[in-house]
Amino acid sequence: MQNVLKSVGIKLFLIFFISILFFVLTVGLTSYSISKGVIQKKVADASEQTIVQAGSKLDLLFGVYEDLSMQVLLDEDMKKTLADMDSINKGSYDYLQLRQKVGDKLNVYSYSNKTIKSINLLRSTGEPIASSGGSISGGNMAEQDWFKKIVENNGKATWLETRTKGFGDNSNNGSASFGIGRVLKNTTTNSVSAILLIEINLDSIGKELGQIQIGDGGSTIMVSPEQKIVYSDDRTQIAGDAGLGIAKEALGDTRGHLQNAKGDTLLAYYKSTKTGWYLIGAIPVAALVKDAKVIFSMTWVMAFIAMIIAVVIGYFIARMIGRPLITLRNLMKEGEQGNLTVRMKVATQDEIGQLSISFNQMMEKITALVQQTNLSAQEVLATASELSDASKKTATSAKEIAVATEEIAGGASSLAVESERGNELTHNIAVQMKSVVEANVVMGTAASDVQKSSEQGITYMSELIGKTNATESMTRSMVEKVDNLKESTRSIRKILEVLGNMTKQTNILSLNATIEAARAGAAGKGFMVVADEIRKLADQSRQSIEIVGQITEKIQKEIDETVNVLSQAYPIFQEQILSVKEADSIFKQVQTHMGGFIHQLSEVTESISQLESSQLVLTDAMSNVSAVAQQSSATSEEVASLSSEQLSISSGLVRLSDKLEELSSTLQASLSKFQV
């Protein structure tokens, strides 16, 4: 089963779906991020301005308290009274009067500002001198941290951080308060005359900060540089750690805004120029960007809508592009299986329609090519069958020629043997003729031996008659064999004519095969090579047949000459036989008629002379017959060799024909798989 993700339609659908969803989410989330940053920056700037304004108001308030402490510090009457109190006994009435006077002074200052909780004067040892609005107590004040801090500043206004139960170890004088202290010195002796402590109600800060709107969920606190809470709406957090989530060094020397380590809270701060405390407005980032969340929510809504639109668009695009491609793929698979009748319906004029048109044209051309190749294969198969039949006939004829040639060679060999025997016989006859001549000479010189010579002559003539008869039989047999050899050469010439015609036909067939292979183009190159090899074999066969024809014609000529010689020699043999018979009759007559011996002897001598001449002619003829027979035997062997070569070539031609027929059958079987 095909993987769905590899489909072009699914790929296009995913591309449209992912692209639209990506761009919508990118634009929406980018807008949300930018809006969030802009809102956060604007709120941070606005919060910073608010905190700065509130801090400035608090600095004015703190300035009032510093001015009040400065008034007490510069009050000459207060200084004189304190100096007088140091010079008299503490238990005296005057001391009490001076103390009352100092208390009245402090009440004046205390009543001038309702936010002041109390004003206390302490000695450098921590012992109370006078107070207004409530005194502090709780052991030795000199051991208190705030006391030591005032002393260390040596007359400089010292702001004391908020305490939930006031100053002193056992203070129960009401709500939380913070304070300011100074060292009062004697201008004459520059010694510490008293320690001033002004306790201020924490609500004074709350009144100034109550009008501040720092945002939904926001809060305003005041912390010391050590991030201890000086002021907070939640009184339980007073003097505790602010938990801002930032380092102490992160807060600057004047003003600014930053986020905590978690990034969930925006901090706008202002450092008081009077107290050094930080007024901090803390706003949750979520509350700042809650309006921007509308953009975030709308982004997801639009992403969902865009996703639906992308699904619809992707579906139609996948249907418009993917379906025609799937149809074309299925048609191509059918064409791959051999069905060349498939065609694509052209419904549009776009690239897919043009692809369909090109596919149909390609299938039509492939169909035409297969049809033409099929016809060519059928023609080549028919030609191969004809060529195979012709090759088989050629091979059969070559076998017959080889057999006939072998018979000719055997006959020529027999002729040569018989010629050798005839030659030997004629040689023997020549020897006997010499003996007869010598006998005649002897008979002429020794008549007394006539009887004996006649008897010997009769014996010799009897043998000569037998040998002459045998020679006659051999000559007659030689004539018959030469006639048979002549007929065989005629048969060879007829067979050579058939082979020549077959060679011409083979050459014509190879030429036709070459033409058809050229028409077939690239598909017929293999047939063209086979046709060329067949043409070469036909040329070789033609050349071999011509050589065999020339040799056969030469053999025919030699055989005709041999026949002529034998025809001339045969009457001589007849005459020889007659002469021998006459000689035999003469010898008998000599034997019976010794009286006419001399007369008959001269006739015999004359006849023997003629016989000797004829014997010489016969000897020459037999020598020529022997030479011709040997040459005929050699020629026959050469013809047999050529016939064997022709038979081998014919066998190769048959194999090539069978191979061509097999290739043609294979091509036709391959083409039969296509449906056209």
matplotlib code that plots the C-alpha trace (Angstrom):
import matplotlib.pyplot as plt

x = [0.0, 1.3, 2.3, -0.3, 2.4, 4.1, 1.0, 1.3, -2.2, -1.5, 1.8, 0.0, -2.7, -0.1, 1.8, -1.3, -2.5, 0.9, 1.7, -1.6, -1.6, 2.0, 1.5, -1.7, 0.0, 3.1, 1.3, -1.0, 1.6, 4.0, 1.2, 0.5, 4.2, 4.6, 1.4, 2.5, 5.8, 4.4, 1.7, 4.2, 6.6, 3.9, 2.5, 6.0, 6.7, 3.4, 3.9, 7.4, 6.0, 3.3, 5.8, 8.1, 5.3, 4.3, 7.9, 8.3, 5.3, 6.7, 10.0, 8.1, 6.5, 9.8, 11.3, 8.6, 9.7, 13.4, 12.5, 10.7, 13.7, 15.9, 13.7, 14.1, 17.8, 18.1, 15.7, 17.9, 15.4, 15.4, 19.2, 19.4, 16.8, 18.7, 21.9, 20.3, 18.9, 22.5, 23.7, 21.2, 20.2, 17.8, 15.6, 15.2, 12.0, 13.8, 14.8, 11.2, 10.2, 12.8, 11.6, 8.0, 9.1, 10.9, 7.8, 5.6, 8.0, 7.8, 4.0, 4.0, 6.0, 3.9, 0.6, 1.7, 1.6, -1.1, 0.9, 3.5, 2.9, 5.4, 8.6, 11.2, 14.4, 16.9, 20.2, 23.3, 23.0, 19.5, 17.7, 14.5, 14.5, 11.1, 8.4, 5.3, 2.5, 3.8, 7.2, 9.2, 10.4, 12.0, 15.3, 18.5, 17.7, 21.4, 21.6, 19.0, 20.1, 18.1, 19.8, 23.3, 22.4, 21.4, 24.5, 26.7, 25.3, 26.4, 23.7, 22.6, 18.9, 18.6, 15.5, 14.5, 12.7, 9.1, 8.4, 5.1, 4.9, 6.9, 10.4, 11.6, 11.6, 8.3, 6.5, 2.7, 1.8, -0.3, 0.1, 3.2, 5.4, 8.7, 10.9, 13.6, 16.3, 19.1, 21.8, 21.4, 24.7, 25.8, 27.2, 29.5, 31.1, 30.1, 29.0, 25.9, 23.1, 20.2, 19.0, 15.9, 13.5, 10.3, 7.9, 5.7, 2.5, 2.8, -0.6, 0.9, 2.6, -0.5, -2.5, 0.0, 0.0, -3.7, -4.5, -2.0, -3.5, -0.8, -3.0, -5.1, -3.5, -0.7, 0.6, 2.8, 5.4, 8.4, 11.5, 14.9, 18.1, 18.3, 14.8, 13.1, 9.5, 9.0, 5.5, 2.8, -1.0, -0.6, 0.7, 1.8, 4.5, 6.1, 9.8, 9.8, 11.7, 10.1, 10.6, 11.1, 13.0, 15.8, 19.3, 19.9, 22.3, 19.5, 17.8, 19.4, 20.2, 17.3, 14.4, 13.6, 11.6, 12.6, 11.2, 11.9, 13.9, 10.7, 9.6, 6.0, 6.2, 7.0, 8.7, 8.7, 10.8, 11.9, 14.6, 13.8, 16.3, 15.5, 15.3, 17.1, 14.2, 12.7, 9.1, 8.2, 5.1, 4.7, 2.4, 1.8, 2.8, -0.3, -2.5, -0.6, -1.0, -4.6, -5.9, -3.3, -4.6, -7.6, -5.2, -3.7, -7.2, -8.2, -5.0, -6.0, -9.6, -8.3, -5.8, -8.7, -10.7, -7.6, -7.1, -10.6, -10.1, -6.8, -8.4, -11.1, -8.6, -6.1, -8.9, -9.9, -6.3, -5.5, -8.7, -7.9, -4.2, -3.9, -6.9, -5.7, -2.2, -3.5, -5.5, -2.5, -0.4, -2.9, -3.0, 0.8, 0.7, -1.7, 0.6, 3.5, 1.5, 1.3, -2.1, -1.4, -5.0, -5.3, -5.9, -6.3, -9.4, -8.4, -10.7, -8.6, -6.1, -3.6, -0.4, -2.2, -4.3, -1.2, 0.4, -2.7, -2.4, 1.4, 0.6, -2.0, 0.3, 3.1, 0.8, -0.3, 3.2, 4.2, 1.2, 2.1, 5.7, 4.7, 2.3, 5.0, 7.6, 5.1, 4.6, 8.3, 8.8, 6.2, 8.0, 11.3, 9.9, 8.6, 11.9, 13.7, 11.5, 12.2, 15.9, 15.9, 14.2, 16.6, 19.6, 18.3, 18.0, 21.5, 22.8, 21.0, 22.4, 25.9, 25.6, 24.6, 27.5, 29.9, 28.7, 28.9, 32.3, 33.5, 32.2, 34.0, 37.1, 36.7, 36.1, 39.2, 41.3, 40.1, 40.8, 44.3, 44.9, 43.5, 45.6, 48.7, 47.9, 47.2, 50.6, 52.3, 50.5, 51.6, 55.1, 54.9, 53.6, 56.5, 58.9, 57.2, 57.3, 61.0, 61.2, 59.2, 61.5, 64.5, 62.8, 62.2, 65.9, 66.8, 64.4, 66.0, 69.5, 68.5, 65.9, 66.7, 65.1, 61.9, 60.0, 61.0, 60.5, 57.1, 56.1, 57.4, 55.6, 52.4, 52.8, 53.7, 50.8, 48.4, 49.5, 49.4, 45.9, 44.9, 46.7, 45.3, 41.8, 42.4, 43.7, 40.6, 38.4, 40.3, 40.1, 36.4, 35.9, 38.0, 35.8, 32.7, 34.1, 35.2, 31.6, 30.2, 32.7, 31.5, 27.9, 28.9, 30.5, 27.3, 25.4, 27.9, 27.4, 23.6, 24.0, 26.3, 23.7, 21.1, 23.6, 24.2, 20.5, 20.2, 23.1, 21.4, 18.1, 19.9, 21.6, 18.3, 16.7, 19.6, 19.2, 15.4, 16.2, 18.7, 16.1, 13.5, 16.0, 16.8, 13.1, 12.8, 15.4, 17.1, 14.9, 16.2, 20.0, 20.3, 18.4, 20.7, 23.8, 22.3, 21.3, 24.8, 26.3, 23.9, 24.9, 28.6, 27.9, 26.0, 29.0, 31.4, 29.0, 28.9, 32.7, 33.1, 30.5, 32.4, 35.6, 33.9, 32.4, 35.8, 37.3, 34.4, 34.6, 38.4, 37.6, 35.0, 37.5, 40.1, 37.5, 36.5, 40.2, 40.5, 37.4, 38.9, 42.2, 40.4, 38.2, 41.4, 43.1, 40.2, 40.4, 44.1, 43.3, 40.9, 43.6, 46.0, 43.6, 43.2, 46.9, 47.5, 44.9, 46.4, 49.9, 48.5, 47.0, 50.3, 52.2, 49.9, 50.3, 54.0, 53.8, 51.6, 53.1, 56.8, 57.1, 55.7, 57.7, 60.1, 57.3, 55.1, 58.1, 58.5, 54.8, 55.1, 58.1, 56.1, 53.1, 55.3, 56.8, 53.3, 52.3, 55.4, 54.4, 50.9, 52.3, 54.4, 51.2, 49.3, 52.1, 52.0, 48.2, 48.2, 50.9, 48.6, 45.6, 47.5, 48.6, 45.1, 43.7, 46.1, 45.3, 41.6, 42.0, 43.8, 41.1, 38.4, 40.0, 40.2, 36.5, 35.7, 37.5, 35.6, 32.4, 33.1, 33.8, 30.6, 28.8, 30.3, 29.3, 25.8, 25.5, 26.6, 24.0, 21.3, 22.4, 22.2, 18.8, 17.6, 19.0, 17.3, 14.0, 14.4, 15.1, 12.1, 9.9, 11.2, 10.6, 7.1, 6.3, 7.6, 5.4, 2.4, 2.3, 1.2, -2.5, -2.8]
y = [0.0, 3.4, 5.8, 8.6, 11.1, 10.6, 11.8, 15.1, 16.1, 15.4, 17.3, 20.3, 20.1, 20.0, 22.9, 25.1, 24.0, 24.5, 27.8, 29.5, 28.3, 29.3, 32.8, 33.4, 32.2, 34.1, 37.4, 36.9, 35.9, 38.6, 41.2, 39.8, 39.9, 43.5, 44.7, 43.1, 44.7, 48.1, 47.9, 46.8, 49.6, 52.2, 50.9, 50.7, 54.3, 55.5, 53.6, 55.0, 58.5, 57.8, 56.4, 59.3, 61.8, 59.9, 59.8, 63.5, 64.1, 61.9, 63.8, 67.0, 65.2, 64.0, 67.4, 68.8, 66.3, 67.2, 70.9, 70.2, 68.4, 71.2, 73.7, 71.7, 71.5, 75.3, 76.3, 78.5, 78.4, 74.6, 74.6, 76.9, 74.9, 71.7, 73.3, 74.4, 70.9, 69.6, 72.0, 71.3, 68.3, 66.0, 65.6, 69.3, 71.2, 73.4, 70.4, 69.4, 72.8, 72.8, 69.4, 70.6, 73.5, 71.2, 69.0, 72.0, 73.0, 69.5, 69.6, 72.7, 71.0, 67.8, 69.5, 71.5, 68.2, 65.7, 62.9, 63.1, 60.3, 61.5, 63.6, 62.3, 63.8, 61.3, 61.7, 60.2, 57.4, 56.6, 58.1, 59.9, 63.7, 64.7, 63.6, 64.7, 62.4, 59.4, 58.4, 55.4, 52.8, 49.3, 49.2, 51.0, 52.9, 53.3, 49.7, 50.1, 49.9, 53.0, 54.9, 53.9, 54.9, 58.4, 58.8, 57.7, 60.3, 63.0, 65.6, 64.6, 63.7, 60.0, 58.2, 55.2, 52.3, 51.4, 49.4, 47.7, 48.6, 51.7, 52.3, 50.7, 47.2, 47.3, 49.8, 49.4, 52.8, 52.0, 51.4, 51.0, 54.1, 55.3, 58.0, 60.6, 61.4, 63.9, 64.6, 67.9, 69.5, 72.2, 75.0, 76.1, 72.8, 70.9, 68.1, 66.0, 67.6, 65.3, 62.8, 63.8, 61.1, 62.0, 59.1, 59.6, 57.6, 55.2, 56.4, 59.6, 57.7, 55.8, 59.0, 60.2, 56.8, 56.1, 58.1, 56.2, 53.8, 51.5, 49.1, 46.1, 43.8, 46.3, 47.3, 50.1, 49.5, 51.4, 49.4, 50.2, 49.7, 46.3, 45.5, 45.5, 46.8, 50.3, 50.7, 48.4, 48.2, 44.9, 45.8, 42.2, 42.6, 45.6, 45.1, 41.8, 41.0, 42.6, 39.4, 41.4, 38.7, 41.1, 41.8, 44.8, 46.2, 46.1, 49.2, 52.3, 55.5, 57.6, 56.0, 53.4, 50.2, 46.5, 43.0, 40.5, 37.3, 35.3, 38.0, 37.9, 41.3, 44.8, 47.0, 50.8, 52.5, 55.9, 56.5, 59.2, 62.0, 62.5, 59.0, 56.9, 54.5, 53.1, 53.7, 50.6, 50.0, 46.3, 45.3, 41.7, 41.4, 39.3, 42.2, 44.6, 42.5, 41.2, 43.5, 42.1, 38.7, 39.6, 39.7, 36.3, 34.8, 36.3, 34.9, 31.4, 32.0, 33.3, 30.4, 27.9, 29.7, 29.8, 26.1, 25.4, 27.6, 25.9, 22.5, 23.5, 25.1, 22.3, 19.8, 21.5, 21.9, 18.3, 17.3, 19.5, 18.4, 15.1, 13.3, 13.8, 12.8, 9.6, 8.9, 9.4, 7.2, 4.4, 4.7, 4.6, 1.4, -0.2, 0.9, -0.7, -4.0, -3.9, -2.2, 0.5, 1.4, 3.6, 7.3, 10.3, 12.4, 16.1, 18.2, 21.4, 23.4, 24.0, 22.2, 19.0, 19.1, 19.6, 16.7, 14.6, 15.5, 14.7, 11.3, 10.5, 11.4, 9.4, 6.3, 6.7, 6.8, 3.9, 2.0, 2.8, 1.8, -1.6, -2.3, -1.6, -3.6, -6.5, -6.5, -6.3, -9.2, -11.3, -10.6, -11.3, -14.6, -15.6, -14.6, -16.6, -19.7, -19.4, -18.9, -21.9, -24.1, -22.9, -23.5, -27.0, -27.7, -26.3, -28.5, -31.6, -30.7, -30.2, -33.7, -35.2, -33.4, -34.7, -38.2, -37.9, -36.4, -39.2, -41.7, -39.8, -39.9, -43.6, -44.2, -42.1, -44.0, -47.3, -46.0, -45.0, -48.6, -50.2, -47.8, -48.9, -52.6, -51.9, -50.2, -53.2, -55.5, -53.4, -53.4, -57.2, -57.3, -55.2, -57.6, -60.5, -58.8, -58.4, -62.0, -62.8, -60.7, -62.3, -65.7, -64.8, -63.9, -67.1, -68.9, -67.2, -68.4, -71.7, -73.5, -76.6, -75.2, -74.2, -77.0, -76.2, -72.5, -73.2, -75.2, -72.4, -69.9, -71.8, -71.8, -68.1, -67.2, -69.1, -67.0, -63.9, -64.7, -65.0, -61.8, -60.0, -61.0, -59.8, -56.5, -56.3, -56.9, -54.2, -51.8, -52.4, -51.9, -48.8, -47.4, -48.2, -46.6, -43.5, -43.3, -43.6, -40.9, -38.7, -39.2, -38.4, -35.1, -34.2, -34.8, -32.7, -29.9, -30.1, -30.0, -27.1, -25.3, -26.0, -24.7, -21.6, -20.9, -21.4, -19.1, -16.4, -17.0, -16.7, -13.6, -12.1, -13.2, -11.6, -8.4, -8.4, -9.0, -6.1, -3.8, -4.9, -4.5, -1.0, -0.1, -1.4, 1.1, 0.5, -2.5, -4.2, -3.8, -7.4, -8.6, -6.5, -8.2, -11.7, -10.7, -9.5, -12.7, -14.7, -12.6, -13.3, -17.0, -16.9, -15.2, -17.8, -20.6, -19.0, -18.7, -22.4, -23.5, -21.7, -23.3, -26.7, -26.0, -25.2, -28.3, -30.4, -28.9, -29.7, -33.3, -33.6, -32.4, -34.9, -37.7, -36.8, -37.0, -40.3, -41.7, -40.6, -42.3, -45.5, -45.3, -45.2, -47.9, -50.4, -51.2, -51.7, -54.2, -55.9, -56.0, -57.3, -60.1, -60.9, -60.8, -63.1, -65.5, -65.5, -66.0, -68.9, -70.3, -69.8, -71.5, -74.3, -74.3, -74.1, -77.1, -78.9, -77.4, -77.2, -76.8, -73.3, -72.2, -69.9, -68.1, -67.9, -66.8, -63.7, -62.9, -63.5, -61.2, -58.5, -59.1, -59.0, -55.7, -54.2, -55.7, -54.1, -50.7, -51.1, -52.2, -49.0, -47.0, -49.0, -48.4, -44.7, -44.7, -46.6, -44.3, -41.3, -43.1, -43.7, -40.0, -38.8, -41.3, -40.0, -36.4, -37.2, -38.9, -35.8, -33.5, -35.7, -35.5, -31.7, -31.6, -33.8, -31.4, -28.4, -30.4, -31.0, -27.3, -26.5, -28.9, -27.2, -23.7, -25.0, -26.4, -23.0, -21.4, -23.7, -22.8, -19.1, -19.6, -21.4, -18.7, -16.0, -17.9, -18.3, -14.5, -13.7, -16.0, -14.3, -10.8, -11.8, -13.3, -10.1, -7.9, -10.1, -8.8, -5.4, -4.6, -2.3]
z = [0.0, -1.0, 1.9, 2.1, 3.1, -0.3, -2.2, -4.0, -2.9, 0.8, 0.5, -1.0, 1.6, 4.4, 2.9, 2.7, 6.1, 7.9, 6.0, 6.8, 10.4, 10.8, 9.4, 11.4, 14.6, 13.8, 13.2, 16.2, 18.7, 17.4, 17.8, 21.3, 22.2, 20.8, 22.5, 25.7, 25.6, 24.7, 27.4, 29.9, 29.1, 29.1, 32.4, 33.8, 32.8, 34.2, 37.4, 37.7, 37.3, 39.9, 42.4, 41.8, 42.4, 45.6, 46.7, 46.1, 48.3, 51.0, 50.8, 51.5, 54.5, 55.6, 55.1, 57.5, 60.2, 59.6, 59.9, 63.1, 64.5, 63.4, 65.2, 68.4, 67.8, 67.3, 70.0, 72.3, 75.1, 74.9, 75.0, 78.0, 79.9, 79.2, 80.3, 83.5, 84.2, 83.9, 86.5, 89.3, 91.3, 89.6, 92.8, 93.4, 92.7, 90.2, 88.2, 88.1, 87.0, 84.2, 83.1, 83.1, 81.0, 78.5, 78.3, 77.5, 74.7, 73.3, 73.5, 71.4, 68.8, 69.1, 68.8, 65.8, 63.7, 64.3, 62.6, 65.4, 67.8, 70.5, 71.0, 73.5, 74.9, 76.3, 77.9, 76.3, 78.9, 77.6, 80.6, 79.7, 80.2, 79.0, 76.5, 74.7, 73.7, 75.6, 76.9, 75.9, 78.3, 78.4, 80.1, 79.1, 75.9, 75.2, 74.2, 71.5, 67.9, 67.0, 69.9, 68.8, 65.3, 66.3, 68.4, 65.5, 63.1, 65.6, 65.0, 61.6, 61.1, 61.5, 60.2, 62.1, 60.4, 61.4, 64.5, 65.0, 68.8, 68.9, 70.2, 73.4, 74.6, 76.4, 74.3, 74.2, 73.1, 70.1, 66.4, 64.3, 63.9, 62.5, 63.8, 63.3, 65.8, 66.3, 68.8, 70.7, 71.6, 73.9, 71.7, 74.5, 75.4, 72.2, 74.4, 74.0, 75.9, 74.8, 72.3, 70.3, 69.2, 67.2, 66.7, 63.7, 63.1, 60.2, 59.0, 57.9, 55.1, 54.4, 53.9, 51.3, 49.5, 49.7, 46.6, 44.4, 41.8, 40.8, 38.8, 39.4, 41.9, 42.5, 45.9, 47.2, 49.9, 51.4, 52.2, 53.6, 51.6, 53.3, 51.8, 55.2, 55.0, 56.4, 55.2, 53.9, 53.9, 55.6, 59.0, 59.7, 57.1, 58.8, 59.7, 57.7, 54.5, 51.4, 49.3, 46.1, 44.4, 43.4, 44.6, 46.9, 44.3, 41.6, 43.0, 41.7, 43.6, 42.3, 40.4, 37.8, 37.1, 36.7, 36.9, 39.6, 38.9, 38.0, 35.6, 37.0, 38.9, 37.7, 40.3, 39.9, 42.6, 43.9, 46.5, 49.0, 49.2, 52.9, 54.4, 51.7, 51.8, 48.6, 47.7, 45.5, 43.4, 42.7, 39.8, 38.6, 34.9, 34.3, 35.4, 33.1, 30.0, 30.7, 28.0, 25.6, 26.3, 24.2, 21.2, 22.4, 22.6, 19.2, 17.7, 18.6, 17.5, 14.1, 14.0, 14.4, 11.7, 9.5, 10.1, 8.9, 5.9, 5.2, 5.5, 2.9, 0.5, 0.9, 0.2, -3.0, -4.1, -3.3, -5.2, -8.1, -8.5, -6.7, -8.3, -11.9, -10.9, -9.2, -12.4, -14.6, -12.2, -12.5, -16.3, -16.4, -14.3, -16.7, -19.6, -17.6, -17.6, -21.4, -21.9, -24.5, -25.1, -22.0, -22.5, -20.2, -20.3, -20.9, -18.7, -18.4, -20.4, -17.5, -16.9, -15.9, -19.1, -21.1, -19.3, -20.1, -23.8, -23.8, -22.1, -24.8, -27.6, -26.1, -25.8, -29.4, -30.6, -28.5, -29.8, -33.4, -32.7, -31.2, -34.1, -36.6, -34.6, -34.4, -38.2, -38.7, -36.2, -38.1, -41.4, -39.9, -38.5, -41.9, -43.6, -40.9, -41.6, -45.4, -44.7, -42.4, -45.0, -47.7, -45.4, -44.6, -48.3, -48.9, -46.2, -47.7, -51.1, -49.6, -48.0, -51.4, -53.1, -50.4, -50.9, -54.7, -54.5, -52.2, -54.8, -57.6, -55.5, -54.9, -58.6, -59.5, -57.1, -58.6, -62.1, -61.0, -59.6, -62.8, -64.9, -63.0, -63.6, -67.3, -67.5, -65.9, -68.4, -71.4, -70.0, -69.8, -73.3, -74.5, -72.8, -74.4, -77.8, -77.4, -76.6, -79.8, -81.9, -80.4, -81.0, -84.7, -85.0, -83.5, -85.8, -88.8, -87.7, -86.2, -88.3, -86.4, -83.3, -85.2, -83.8, -80.3, -80.8, -82.3, -79.3, -77.1, -79.3, -78.9, -75.2, -75.1, -77.4, -75.2, -72.3, -74.4, -75.4, -71.7, -70.8, -73.8, -72.9, -69.4, -70.8, -73.0, -69.9, -67.9, -70.8, -71.2, -67.4, -67.5, -70.3, -68.2, -65.1, -67.0, -68.5, -64.9, -63.8, -66.6, -65.6, -61.9, -63.0, -64.9, -61.7, -59.8, -62.3, -61.9, -58.1, -58.4, -60.5, -57.8, -55.1, -57.3, -57.5, -53.7, -53.1, -55.3, -53.4, -50.1, -51.1, -52.2, -48.8, -46.9, -48.9, -48.1, -44.4, -44.4, -45.9, -43.4, -40.5, -41.8, -41.8, -38.2, -37.1, -33.7, -33.0, -36.2, -35.7, -34.5, -37.6, -39.8, -38.3, -38.9, -42.4, -43.1, -41.8, -44.0, -47.1, -46.3, -46.0, -49.4, -51.0, -49.6, -50.8, -54.3, -54.4, -53.3, -55.8, -58.6, -57.5, -57.4, -60.8, -62.3, -60.8, -62.0, -65.5, -65.5, -64.4, -67.1, -69.7, -68.5, -68.5, -72.0, -73.1, -71.2, -73.0, -76.4, -75.6, -74.5, -77.6, -79.7, -77.7, -77.9, -81.6, -81.1, -78.4, -80.9, -83.5, -80.9, -80.0, -83.7, -84.2, -81.2, -82.5, -85.9, -84.3, -82.4, -85.7, -87.4, -84.6, -85.0, -88.7, -88.2, -85.9, -88.5, -91.6, -91.2, -94.9, -95.1, -92.1, -93.8, -95.8, -92.7, -90.6, -92.7, -92.3, -88.6, -88.4, -90.2, -88.0, -84.9, -86.1, -86.5, -83.1, -81.6, -83.0, -81.7, -78.3, -78.1, -78.9, -76.3, -73.7, -74.3, -74.0, -70.8, -69.4, -70.3, -68.8, -65.5, -65.3, -66.0, -63.5, -60.8, -61.6, -61.5, -58.1, -56.7, -58.2, -56.7, -53.3, -53.5, -54.6, -51.6, -49.3, -50.8, -50.4, -46.7, -46.2, -48.1, -45.8, -42.7, -44.0, -44.8, -41.2, -39.8, -42.1, -40.7, -37.1, -37.9, -39.5, -36.4, -34.1, -36.3, -36.1, -32.3, -31.9, -34.1, -32.0, -28.8, -30.2, -31.3, -27.8, -26.1, -28.4, -27.8, -24.2, -25.4, -26.1, -29.1]

ax = plt.figure().add_subplot(projection="3d")
ax.plot(x, y, z, "-o")
ax.set_aspect("equal")
plt.show()
